[in-house]
């Protein structure tokens, strides 16, 4: 009889272990890893200095307006911004879909690759030789 009682305890221990194993497996199967942020549709930002040139004239306090164009290298539609520049403020900021772009204005162009979710600083446009 002791032998049967021993076997009963073993059966119960086995049943308990099997239950824990099944529960542990189902929890592990239903647990999902932490979600990673998606970059699909996310845009990137470029920041740089725009050219400033006041040119000759009697009024040196002009506030020039600069048009900056970001043209996708793949031939898509350009994004255009207009900013007012001064000695105190002559930086620009554009938020664009990821990809390669030609950034241009009256003074020249620079090329940049925009990456999703990042800010690319130092995309400075050429400064013209003002007189």
PyMOL commands that set and color helices and strands:
alter all, ss='L'
color gray80, all
select helices_A, chain A and resi 2-30
alter helices_A, ss='H'
color red, helices_A
select strands_A, chain A and resi 43-49+65-72+79-84+91-97+99-105+108-114+119-121
alter strands_A, ss='S'
color yellow, strands_A
deselect
rebuild
show_as cartoon
